[in-house]
Amino acid sequence: MRIAIGCDDTGFLLKEHVSAALEAHGHDLLDLGTFSPDPVDYPDYARAVGQALLRGFVDAGMFICGSGASAAIAANKIRGIRASLCHDPEAARLARVEDDANVLCLGARDVAPDRAVAIAMAWLGASFSGEERFARRVSKIALLEGSLPSAEKTPSRPNAVPTSSAVPSAQIASAAAPPASVAPAPPASAPPAPAPPASAPPAPASPASAPPAPASPAPASPASAAPAPPASAPPASAPPAPTLPASAPP
């Protein structure tokens, strides 16, 4: 089988070991680098492996980095690539049989050289089963490519209200409604509070009408107490106060 193999600086030594073992088993390797332990960026080499596979230059791809996770993330960004990070031979076999993985990723820090060779051999020795349920799932994976929004479109703040059309308008309204209803409530109840003090001045007014009271000694004091409120009613400004809530909403 013809295999494209690549690595970053951390995976360089393991790549050399695995390459030699695979060639000893009769596999034809296309080594895409890196070719030294000097620091490099793994996405560049993952891209090279993916392109070699998609263009038909090879039958399968392998990529080795420090954790294997970086390699898998980068390779899976390429449309048509199904990269699988495997830490044991059985996982590698199932990745081929059930998921039709076409790129094997290995972590140089996590697997010993001989175990890495065993994983690679198990992966290359297996093939996709083609079973209906597995084929259906692989097809759905292909549908995901390019069909989901990018991460840049998500709100940068955790509590931000999404503006995407995918979010129901009712949900957005309910998120914004509480602050709006809380603000008007205090102003509406504030005007009624000053009203009680406004009725305090009429109390002193009743003493002002006390002089006419001597005309009728005993009855006059009750009689004058009752007329006193009507006399002070005109100057009071309390009645207009209830109209303030009506003008507050606008």
BALOBA-1460 file (C-alpha; in Angstrom, 3 decimals):
// residues 250
<rec num="1" residu="m" x="0.000" y="0.000" z="0.000"/>
<rec num="2" residu="r" x="1.221" y="3.502" z="-0.785"/>
<rec num="3" residu="i" x="1.122" y="5.736" z="2.285"/>
<rec num="4" residu="a" x="1.754" y="9.455" z="2.783"/>
<rec num="5" residu="i" x="3.415" y="10.074" z="6.127"/>
<rec num="6" residu="g" x="4.167" y="13.371" z="7.828"/>
<rec num="7" residu="c" x="5.069" y="14.782" z="11.209"/>
<rec num="8" residu="d" x="6.025" y="17.877" z="13.138"/>
<rec num="9" residu="d" x="9.290" y="18.333" z="15.030"/>
<rec num="10" residu="t" x="8.039" y="16.417" z="18.088"/>
<rec num="11" residu="g" x="6.969" y="13.448" z="15.999"/>
<rec num="12" residu="f" x="10.089" y="13.334" z="13.816"/>
<rec num="13" residu="l" x="11.903" y="10.478" z="15.577"/>
<rec num="14" residu="l" x="8.791" y="8.308" z="15.802"/>
<rec num="15" residu="k" x="8.046" y="8.951" z="12.140"/>
<rec num="16" residu="e" x="11.500" y="7.664" z="11.216"/>
<rec num="17" residu="h" x="10.966" y="4.507" z="13.269"/>
<rec num="18" residu="v" x="7.479" y="3.796" z="11.903"/>
<rec num="19" residu="s" x="8.538" y="4.530" z="8.321"/>
<rec num="20" residu="a" x="11.390" y="2.042" z="8.483"/>
<rec num="21" residu="a" x="9.098" y="-0.643" z="9.918"/>
<rec num="22" residu="l" x="6.387" y="-0.117" z="7.301"/>
<rec num="23" residu="e" x="8.879" y="-0.215" z="4.449"/>
<rec num="24" residu="a" x="10.243" y="-3.463" z="5.876"/>
<rec num="25" residu="h" x="6.691" y="-4.860" z="5.567"/>
<rec num="26" residu="g" x="6.566" y="-3.925" z="1.889"/>
<rec num="27" residu="h" x="4.628" y="-0.647" z="2.063"/>
<rec num="28" residu="d" x="5.580" y="2.233" z="-0.221"/>
<rec num="29" residu="l" x="5.935" y="5.498" z="1.702"/>
<rec num="30" residu="l" x="5.705" y="9.085" z="0.513"/>
<rec num="31" residu="d" x="7.560" y="10.998" z="3.224"/>
<rec num="32" residu="l" x="6.335" y="14.598" z="3.309"/>
<rec num="33" residu="g" x="8.443" y="15.711" z="6.272"/>
<rec num="34" residu="t" x="9.456" y="17.293" z="8.402"/>
<rec num="35" residu="f" x="12.969" y="15.928" z="8.024"/>
<rec num="36" residu="s" x="14.579" y="17.191" z="11.236"/>
<rec num="37" residu="p" x="13.670" y="18.000" z="14.842"/>
<rec num="38" residu="d" x="13.766" y="21.725" z="14.122"/>
<rec num="39" residu="p" x="10.515" y="23.465" z="15.159"/>
<rec num="40" residu="v" x="7.789" y="23.596" z="12.497"/>
<rec num="41" residu="d" x="4.030" y="24.198" z="12.373"/>
<rec num="42" residu="y" x="2.082" y="20.939" z="12.225"/>
<rec num="43" residu="p" x="-0.870" y="22.322" z="10.149"/>
<rec num="44" residu="d" x="1.466" y="22.772" z="7.161"/>
<rec num="45" residu="y" x="2.441" y="19.111" z="7.127"/>
<rec num="46" residu="a" x="-1.022" y="17.822" z="7.949"/>
<rec num="47" residu="r" x="-2.245" y="19.734" z="4.903"/>
<rec num="48" residu="a" x="0.410" y="18.112" z="2.717"/>
<rec num="49" residu="v" x="-0.623" y="14.619" z="3.835"/>
<rec num="50" residu="g" x="-4.306" y="15.380" z="3.269"/>
<rec num="51" residu="q" x="-3.735" y="16.778" z="-0.209"/>
<rec num="52" residu="a" x="-1.614" y="13.817" z="-1.259"/>
<rec num="53" residu="l" x="-4.435" y="11.492" z="-0.251"/>
<rec num="54" residu="l" x="-7.255" y="13.477" z="-1.842"/>
<rec num="55" residu="r" x="-5.340" y="13.863" z="-5.111"/>
<rec num="56" residu="g" x="-4.924" y="10.114" z="-5.368"/>
<rec num="57" residu="f" x="-1.153" y="9.993" z="-4.950"/>
<rec num="58" residu="v" x="-1.511" y="7.557" z="-2.033"/>
<rec num="59" residu="d" x="-4.015" y="5.117" z="-0.562"/>
<rec num="60" residu="a" x="-3.799" y="6.262" z="3.064"/>
<rec num="61" residu="g" x="-2.180" y="8.881" z="5.258"/>
<rec num="62" residu="m" x="-0.390" y="9.002" z="8.599"/>
<rec num="63" residu="f" x="0.593" y="11.946" z="10.728"/>
<rec num="64" residu="i" x="2.599" y="12.033" z="13.944"/>
<rec num="65" residu="c" x="2.893" y="14.896" z="16.422"/>
<rec num="66" residu="g" x="3.466" y="15.141" z="20.166"/>
<rec num="67" residu="s" x="-0.058" y="14.309" z="21.295"/>
<rec num="68" residu="g" x="-1.661" y="13.123" z="18.078"/>
<rec num="69" residu="a" x="-4.603" y="15.403" z="18.886"/>
<rec num="70" residu="s" x="-3.061" y="18.367" z="17.071"/>
<rec num="71" residu="a" x="-2.575" y="16.230" z="13.985"/>
<rec num="72" residu="a" x="-6.178" y="14.998" z="14.086"/>
<rec num="73" residu="i" x="-7.625" y="18.489" z="14.519"/>
<rec num="74" residu="a" x="-5.641" y="19.892" z="11.610"/>
<rec num="75" residu="a" x="-6.258" y="16.958" z="9.273"/>
<rec num="76" residu="n" x="-9.996" y="16.875" z="9.962"/>
<rec num="77" residu="k" x="-10.315" y="20.473" z="8.793"/>
<rec num="78" residu="i" x="-9.657" y="19.220" z="5.268"/>
<rec num="79" residu="r" x="-12.837" y="18.270" z="3.433"/>
<rec num="80" residu="g" x="-12.902" y="14.541" z="2.750"/>
<rec num="81" residu="i" x="-10.361" y="13.632" z="5.427"/>
<rec num="82" residu="r" x="-11.404" y="11.359" z="8.286"/>
<rec num="83" residu="a" x="-8.454" y="11.371" z="10.669"/>
<rec num="84" residu="s" x="-8.465" y="9.171" z="13.749"/>
<rec num="85" residu="l" x="-6.196" y="9.417" z="16.795"/>
<rec num="86" residu="c" x="-5.510" y="5.886" z="18.039"/>
<rec num="87" residu="h" x="-3.639" y="4.654" z="21.101"/>
<rec num="88" residu="d" x="-4.008" y="0.902" z="20.623"/>
<rec num="89" residu="p" x="-4.313" y="-1.583" z="17.738"/>
<rec num="90" residu="e" x="-7.986" y="-2.408" z="18.358"/>
<rec num="91" residu="a" x="-9.026" y="1.240" z="18.233"/>
<rec num="92" residu="a" x="-7.067" y="1.591" z="14.997"/>
<rec num="93" residu="r" x="-8.802" y="-1.428" z="13.475"/>
<rec num="94" residu="l" x="-12.271" y="-0.156" z="14.412"/>
<rec num="95" residu="a" x="-11.474" y="3.283" z="13.030"/>
<rec num="96" residu="r" x="-11.056" y="1.662" z="9.630"/>
<rec num="97" residu="v" x="-13.861" y="-0.914" z="9.859"/>
<rec num="98" residu="e" x="-16.583" y="1.359" z="11.234"/>
<rec num="99" residu="d" x="-15.525" y="4.939" z="10.453"/>
<rec num="100" residu="d" x="-13.630" y="4.473" z="7.187"/>
<rec num="101" residu="a" x="-10.770" y="6.561" z="8.606"/>
<rec num="102" residu="n" x="-8.274" y="7.476" z="5.908"/>
<rec num="103" residu="v" x="-5.623" y="9.184" z="8.062"/>
<rec num="104" residu="l" x="-4.058" y="7.654" z="11.179"/>
<rec num="105" residu="c" x="-2.750" y="10.048" z="13.830"/>
<rec num="106" residu="l" x="-0.238" y="9.048" z="16.492"/>
<rec num="107" residu="g" x="1.136" y="10.831" z="19.559"/>
<rec num="108" residu="a" x="4.891" y="10.527" z="19.975"/>
<rec num="109" residu="r" x="4.618" y="11.348" z="23.679"/>
<rec num="110" residu="d" x="1.925" y="8.750" z="24.342"/>
<rec num="111" residu="v" x="2.974" y="5.585" z="22.519"/>
<rec num="112" residu="a" x="6.252" y="3.696" z="22.462"/>
<rec num="113" residu="p" x="7.885" y="3.119" z="19.051"/>
<rec num="114" residu="d" x="7.043" y="-0.598" z="18.856"/>
<rec num="115" residu="r" x="3.456" y="0.018" z="19.945"/>
<rec num="116" residu="a" x="3.157" y="2.723" z="17.307"/>
<rec num="117" residu="v" x="4.216" y="0.210" z="14.672"/>
<rec num="118" residu="a" x="1.640" y="-2.296" z="15.958"/>
<rec num="119" residu="i" x="-1.073" y="0.358" z="15.773"/>
<rec num="120" residu="a" x="-0.076" y="1.301" z="12.242"/>
<rec num="121" residu="m" x="-0.036" y="-2.330" z="11.091"/>
<rec num="122" residu="a" x="-3.486" y="-2.999" z="12.599"/>
<rec num="123" residu="w" x="-4.843" y="0.116" z="10.918"/>
<rec num="124" residu="l" x="-3.400" y="-0.751" z="7.510"/>
<rec num="125" residu="g" x="-4.556" y="-4.372" z="7.811"/>
<rec num="126" residu="a" x="-8.214" y="-3.387" z="8.236"/>
<rec num="127" residu="s" x="-10.674" y="-1.924" z="5.757"/>
<rec num="128" residu="f" x="-14.108" y="-0.326" z="5.801"/>
<rec num="129" residu="s" x="-16.851" y="-2.908" z="6.290"/>
<rec num="130" residu="g" x="-19.360" y="-1.072" z="4.112"/>
<rec num="131" residu="e" x="-22.145" y="-2.136" z="6.464"/>
<rec num="132" residu="e" x="-25.275" y="-0.031" z="5.928"/>
<rec num="133" residu="r" x="-25.311" y="1.605" z="9.369"/>
<rec num="134" residu="f" x="-21.637" y="2.537" z="9.143"/>
<rec num="135" residu="a" x="-21.979" y="3.814" z="5.582"/>
<rec num="136" residu="r" x="-24.970" y="5.930" z="6.628"/>
<rec num="137" residu="r" x="-23.015" y="7.489" z="9.483"/>
<rec num="138" residu="v" x="-19.995" y="8.230" z="7.328"/>
<rec num="139" residu="s" x="-22.306" y="9.918" z="4.817"/>
<rec num="140" residu="k" x="-23.712" y="12.096" z="7.591"/>
<rec num="141" residu="i" x="-20.188" y="13.104" z="8.569"/>
<rec num="142" residu="a" x="-19.663" y="14.292" z="5.010"/>
<rec num="143" residu="l" x="-22.850" y="16.359" z="5.226"/>
<rec num="144" residu="l" x="-21.452" y="18.191" z="8.259"/>
<rec num="145" residu="e" x="-18.541" y="19.548" z="6.242"/>
<rec num="146" residu="g" x="-19.320" y="23.147" z="5.399"/>
<rec num="147" residu="s" x="-22.892" y="22.976" z="6.732"/>
<rec num="148" residu="l" x="-22.282" y="24.421" z="10.214"/>
<rec num="149" residu="p" x="-21.556" y="28.056" z="11.174"/>
<rec num="150" residu="s" x="-17.984" y="28.937" z="12.002"/>
<rec num="151" residu="a" x="-16.875" y="29.625" z="15.541"/>
<rec num="152" residu="e" x="-16.336" y="33.315" z="14.687"/>
<rec num="153" residu="k" x="-20.120" y="33.780" z="14.406"/>
<rec num="154" residu="t" x="-20.806" y="32.841" z="18.015"/>
<rec num="155" residu="p" x="-21.141" y="35.604" z="20.644"/>
<rec num="156" residu="s" x="-17.821" y="36.621" z="22.196"/>
<rec num="157" residu="r" x="-19.476" y="37.206" z="25.592"/>
<rec num="158" residu="p" x="-21.081" y="34.217" z="27.388"/>
<rec num="159" residu="n" x="-24.193" y="36.215" z="28.374"/>
<rec num="160" residu="a" x="-24.653" y="38.010" z="25.059"/>
<rec num="161" residu="v" x="-28.089" y="37.624" z="23.493"/>
<rec num="162" residu="p" x="-27.662" y="35.806" z="20.143"/>
<rec num="163" residu="t" x="-28.928" y="37.635" z="17.098"/>
<rec num="164" residu="s" x="-28.824" y="34.669" z="14.755"/>
<rec num="165" residu="s" x="-32.075" y="33.875" z="12.953"/>
<rec num="166" residu="a" x="-31.686" y="30.330" z="14.253"/>
<rec num="167" residu="v" x="-32.647" y="31.559" z="17.737"/>
<rec num="168" residu="p" x="-36.452" y="31.961" z="18.177"/>
<rec num="169" residu="s" x="-37.512" y="35.601" z="18.452"/>
<rec num="170" residu="a" x="-39.564" y="34.742" z="21.549"/>
<rec num="171" residu="q" x="-36.400" y="33.568" z="23.276"/>
<rec num="172" residu="i" x="-34.625" y="36.831" z="22.481"/>
<rec num="173" residu="a" x="-37.638" y="38.863" z="23.667"/>
<rec num="174" residu="s" x="-37.836" y="36.992" z="26.955"/>
<rec num="175" residu="a" x="-34.145" y="37.599" z="27.556"/>
<rec num="176" residu="a" x="-34.510" y="41.355" z="27.079"/>
<rec num="177" residu="a" x="-37.951" y="41.786" z="28.717"/>
<rec num="178" residu="p" x="-36.998" y="41.617" z="32.430"/>
<rec num="179" residu="p" x="-34.709" y="44.679" z="32.365"/>
<rec num="180" residu="a" x="-37.324" y="46.724" z="30.455"/>
<rec num="181" residu="s" x="-40.156" y="45.985" z="32.931"/>
<rec num="182" residu="v" x="-38.035" y="46.675" z="35.980"/>
<rec num="183" residu="a" x="-36.999" y="50.196" z="34.916"/>
<rec num="184" residu="p" x="-40.475" y="51.773" z="34.452"/>
<rec num="185" residu="a" x="-41.851" y="50.281" z="37.717"/>
<rec num="186" residu="p" x="-39.909" y="52.485" z="40.184"/>
<rec num="187" residu="p" x="-40.785" y="55.813" z="38.448"/>
<rec num="188" residu="a" x="-44.520" y="54.867" z="38.421"/>
<rec num="189" residu="s" x="-44.609" y="54.237" z="42.162"/>
<rec num="190" residu="a" x="-42.451" y="57.269" z="43.021"/>
<rec num="191" residu="p" x="-45.080" y="60.025" z="42.346"/>
<rec num="192" residu="p" x="-47.708" y="58.518" z="44.734"/>
<rec num="193" residu="a" x="-45.146" y="58.703" z="47.567"/>
<rec num="194" residu="p" x="-45.017" y="62.559" z="47.646"/>
<rec num="195" residu="a" x="-48.876" y="62.712" z="47.663"/>
<rec num="196" residu="p" x="-49.285" y="61.979" z="51.419"/>
<rec num="197" residu="p" x="-47.000" y="64.904" z="52.405"/>
<rec num="198" residu="a" x="-49.113" y="67.159" z="50.137"/>
<rec num="199" residu="s" x="-52.182" y="66.545" z="52.338"/>
<rec num="200" residu="a" x="-50.252" y="67.616" z="55.448"/>
<rec num="201" residu="p" x="-50.688" y="71.399" z="54.818"/>
<rec num="202" residu="p" x="-54.534" y="71.144" z="55.019"/>
<rec num="203" residu="a" x="-54.141" y="70.058" z="58.668"/>
<rec num="204" residu="p" x="-52.764" y="73.459" z="59.718"/>
<rec num="205" residu="a" x="-55.600" y="75.098" z="57.727"/>
<rec num="206" residu="s" x="-58.222" y="73.875" z="60.234"/>
<rec num="207" residu="p" x="-56.658" y="75.962" z="63.020"/>
<rec num="208" residu="a" x="-56.881" y="78.958" z="60.683"/>
<rec num="209" residu="s" x="-60.703" y="78.627" z="60.626"/>
<rec num="210" residu="a" x="-60.858" y="78.359" z="64.437"/>
<rec num="211" residu="p" x="-61.657" y="82.117" z="65.044"/>
<rec num="212" residu="p" x="-65.185" y="81.829" z="63.535"/>
<rec num="213" residu="a" x="-65.837" y="78.898" z="65.897"/>
<rec num="214" residu="p" x="-66.583" y="81.005" z="69.040"/>
<rec num="215" residu="a" x="-70.003" y="81.956" z="67.568"/>
<rec num="216" residu="s" x="-71.327" y="78.569" z="68.661"/>
<rec num="217" residu="p" x="-69.243" y="77.299" z="71.610"/>
<rec num="218" residu="a" x="-69.831" y="73.563" z="71.799"/>
<rec num="219" residu="p" x="-71.348" y="72.689" z="68.387"/>
<rec num="220" residu="a" x="-69.161" y="75.118" z="66.520"/>
<rec num="221" residu="s" x="-65.981" y="73.082" z="66.966"/>
<rec num="222" residu="p" x="-67.421" y="69.948" z="65.292"/>
<rec num="223" residu="a" x="-69.205" y="72.011" z="62.658"/>
<rec num="224" residu="s" x="-66.129" y="74.023" z="61.844"/>
<rec num="225" residu="a" x="-64.014" y="70.859" z="61.700"/>
<rec num="226" residu="a" x="-66.185" y="69.453" z="58.926"/>
<rec num="227" residu="p" x="-66.310" y="72.610" z="56.760"/>
<rec num="228" residu="a" x="-62.575" y="73.071" z="57.178"/>
<rec num="229" residu="p" x="-61.613" y="70.359" z="54.650"/>
<rec num="230" residu="p" x="-63.845" y="71.837" z="51.884"/>
<rec num="231" residu="a" x="-62.294" y="75.266" z="52.453"/>
<rec num="232" residu="s" x="-58.789" y="73.868" z="52.101"/>
<rec num="233" residu="a" x="-59.708" y="71.532" z="49.239"/>
<rec num="234" residu="p" x="-59.293" y="74.141" z="46.456"/>
<rec num="235" residu="p" x="-55.699" y="75.115" z="47.314"/>
<rec num="236" residu="a" x="-54.561" y="71.485" z="47.623"/>
<rec num="237" residu="s" x="-52.561" y="70.227" z="44.617"/>
<rec num="238" residu="a" x="-52.905" y="66.545" z="45.561"/>
<rec num="239" residu="p" x="-55.735" y="65.728" z="43.078"/>
<rec num="240" residu="p" x="-53.563" y="66.489" z="40.006"/>
<rec num="241" residu="a" x="-50.938" y="64.026" z="41.301"/>
<rec num="242" residu="p" x="-52.848" y="60.876" z="40.185"/>
<rec num="243" residu="t" x="-52.616" y="62.094" z="36.599"/>
<rec num="244" residu="l" x="-48.805" y="61.772" z="36.637"/>
<rec num="245" residu="p" x="-48.810" y="58.016" z="36.224"/>
<rec num="246" residu="a" x="-50.907" y="58.475" z="33.095"/>
<rec num="247" residu="s" x="-48.259" y="60.698" z="31.531"/>
<rec num="248" residu="a" x="-45.370" y="58.539" z="32.764"/>
<rec num="249" residu="p" x="-45.827" y="55.691" z="30.269"/>
<rec num="250" residu="p" x="-45.315" y="57.979" z="27.244"/>
